[in-house]
C-alpha cells in the first residue's frame, strides 16, 4: 500500500510538471537558451516610461545593468529599493541601470505601480517579450551586468542587495576599467 501511494504521488508530481512546462507560451527548447557570462549581450531597443527609445548598443562604453522584472513578482519588488540606492550612488559614473518590465500589460500596470512606489532609475517596457526571449529569462528577477565592451560579466537570478558596499565597489571598478 505504501508503494502504491508513492507511485501515485510521483505520477501526480510528474503530471503537474509536464502541464506547467507545456502550458507556457514559450516552448521548453527556448528555456535553455539563456545568455551566459562571457556572451555578447544581445542588443535591443525598447521604449521607456517617458516614451524615449533606449537601445543597449547606444550605451556601449558604459557598464549597464539589465534587470528583468514584473510588478506581480515579490522578489522583484524586494530588490528595487537597493536598485534605487545603487542608481543614486552611481549617478554621474559611466553606469546605466535598465529595469525592463516584462508584462504584456506593463504600460498600464507600471505607471500605477510607480505612483505607489516611485523610482528614478529607467524603466523600459518589454510588453511583447522580445528581450525576455532574447535573454532566455523565465525566472524573476534576473539581472545581467554588461561590461563596457558589451559582454555579460555577471548574471544574477533572484533578488539581490544591489546597494551593498561590495557590489558598489565591484561596479565602480568595472566603470574605471
C-alpha positions as CSV (number, residue, x, y, z in Angstrom):
1,X,0.0,0.0,0.0
2,X,2.8,2.4,0.9
3,X,4.5,1.8,-2.5
4,X,1.2,2.4,-4.3
5,X,0.8,5.8,-2.6
6,X,4.4,6.7,-3.5
7,X,3.8,5.8,-7.2
8,X,0.6,7.9,-7.2
9,X,2.4,10.9,-5.7
10,X,5.3,10.6,-8.3
11,X,2.8,10.3,-11.2
12,X,0.9,13.4,-9.9
13,X,4.0,15.5,-9.5
14,X,5.3,14.4,-12.9
15,X,2.0,15.3,-14.5
16,X,2.0,18.7,-12.8
17,X,5.5,19.5,-14.0
18,X,4.6,18.4,-17.5
19,X,1.4,20.6,-17.6
20,X,3.2,23.6,-16.3
21,X,6.0,23.2,-18.8
22,X,3.7,22.6,-21.8
23,X,1.3,25.4,-20.9
24,X,3.9,28.1,-21.2
25,X,3.7,30.4,-24.2
26,X,7.3,29.7,-24.9
27,X,8.5,26.2,-25.7
28,X,10.9,24.4,-23.3
29,X,13.6,24.4,-26.0
30,X,13.8,28.2,-25.6
31,X,14.2,28.0,-21.8
32,X,17.8,26.7,-22.0
33,X,19.0,29.4,-24.5
34,X,19.7,31.9,-21.8
35,X,22.5,34.5,-22.1
36,X,25.6,33.5,-20.0
37,X,28.6,35.3,-18.6
38,X,31.1,35.9,-21.4
39,X,28.4,36.2,-24.1
40,X,27.9,39.4,-26.1
41,X,24.8,40.9,-24.6
42,X,22.0,40.8,-27.3
43,X,21.1,44.3,-28.5
44,X,17.6,45.6,-28.1
45,X,15.6,48.8,-28.4
46,X,12.7,49.4,-26.1
47,X,10.6,52.4,-25.0
48,X,10.9,53.8,-21.5
49,X,8.1,55.2,-19.3
50,X,8.6,58.7,-20.9
51,X,8.3,57.4,-24.5
52,X,12.0,57.6,-25.3
53,X,13.7,54.8,-27.3
54,X,16.6,53.2,-25.5
55,X,18.9,50.7,-27.1
56,X,21.7,48.7,-25.5
57,X,24.1,49.3,-28.3
58,X,23.8,53.1,-27.8
59,X,25.2,52.5,-24.3
60,X,28.4,50.8,-25.4
61,X,31.3,52.1,-23.4
62,X,29.3,52.2,-20.2
63,X,28.6,49.5,-17.7
64,X,24.9,48.5,-18.0
65,X,22.7,46.6,-15.5
66,X,19.9,44.9,-17.4
67,X,17.2,43.8,-14.9
68,X,14.1,42.0,-16.0
69,X,11.2,42.2,-13.6
70,X,7.4,42.2,-13.1
71,X,5.0,44.1,-10.8
72,X,3.5,40.8,-9.7
73,X,6.8,39.4,-8.6
74,X,7.5,39.8,-4.8
75,X,11.3,39.2,-5.1
76,X,11.5,41.8,-7.8
77,X,9.8,44.4,-5.6
78,X,12.1,43.3,-2.7
79,X,15.3,44.3,-4.6
80,X,14.0,47.6,-6.0
81,X,14.9,49.8,-3.0
82,X,18.5,48.6,-3.3
83,X,18.4,49.2,-7.0
84,X,17.3,52.8,-6.3
85,X,20.2,53.3,-3.8
86,X,22.6,51.9,-6.4
87,X,21.2,54.2,-9.0
88,X,21.8,57.2,-6.7
89,X,25.3,56.2,-5.7
90,X,26.4,55.5,-9.3
91,X,24.9,58.8,-10.7
92,X,27.5,60.6,-12.8
93,X,29.5,57.4,-13.4
94,X,29.6,55.5,-16.8
95,X,26.9,53.3,-15.4
96,X,23.3,52.8,-16.6
97,X,20.6,50.8,-15.0
98,X,17.7,49.5,-17.2
99,X,14.8,47.9,-15.4
100,X,12.9,46.0,-18.0
101,X,9.2,45.3,-17.2
102,X,8.2,42.0,-18.9
103,X,4.4,42.2,-18.5
104,X,2.1,42.4,-21.6
105,X,0.1,45.0,-19.8
106,X,3.1,46.8,-18.4
107,X,2.1,50.2,-19.9
108,X,-1.0,50.0,-17.7
109,X,0.4,48.5,-14.5
110,X,3.8,50.1,-14.3
111,X,2.5,53.7,-14.0
112,X,0.2,52.6,-11.2
113,X,3.0,50.8,-9.5
114,X,5.3,53.8,-9.7
115,X,2.6,56.1,-8.2
116,X,2.7,53.9,-5.1
117,X,6.5,53.2,-5.1
118,X,8.3,55.8,-7.2
119,X,11.8,55.0,-8.5
120,X,14.1,57.2,-10.5
121,X,16.0,54.6,-12.5
122,X,15.0,54.0,-16.1
123,X,12.1,51.5,-16.6
124,X,11.6,50.1,-20.1
125,X,8.6,48.2,-21.5
126,X,9.1,44.7,-23.0
127,X,5.4,44.1,-23.5
128,X,6.0,41.8,-26.4
129,X,8.6,39.7,-24.6
130,X,11.4,40.4,-27.1
131,X,14.2,41.0,-24.6
132,X,12.8,38.3,-22.3
133,X,13.1,35.8,-25.1
134,X,16.5,37.1,-26.4
135,X,18.0,36.7,-22.9
136,X,16.2,33.5,-22.1
137,X,14.7,34.8,-18.9
138,X,11.9,32.9,-17.2
139,X,12.7,33.4,-13.5
140,X,12.3,36.8,-12.0
141,X,14.1,39.0,-11.2
142,X,17.0,38.2,-13.4
143,X,19.9,40.7,-13.9
144,X,22.8,41.0,-16.3
145,X,25.8,43.2,-15.8
146,X,27.1,44.2,-19.2
147,X,30.7,45.5,-19.4
148,X,31.9,48.4,-21.5
149,X,32.7,46.0,-24.3
150,X,29.2,44.8,-24.5
151,X,29.9,41.4,-22.9
152,X,28.0,40.0,-19.9
153,X,30.3,40.0,-16.9
154,X,27.7,38.9,-14.3
155,X,24.4,37.2,-14.2
156,X,22.2,37.2,-11.1
157,X,19.0,35.2,-10.8
158,X,16.7,36.2,-7.9
159,X,16.6,39.2,-5.6
160,X,19.9,40.8,-4.7
161,X,21.2,43.6,-2.5
162,X,22.5,46.0,-5.2
163,X,23.5,48.6,-2.7
164,X,25.9,46.6,-0.6
165,X,29.4,48.1,-0.3
166,X,31.0,45.1,-2.0
167,X,28.6,45.4,-5.0
168,X,29.1,49.1,-5.4
169,X,32.9,48.7,-5.2
170,X,32.8,46.0,-7.8
171,X,30.6,48.1,-10.2
172,X,32.8,51.2,-9.6
173,X,35.8,49.0,-10.5
174,X,34.1,47.9,-13.8
175,X,33.4,51.5,-14.6
176,X,37.0,52.5,-14.0
177,X,38.2,49.7,-16.2
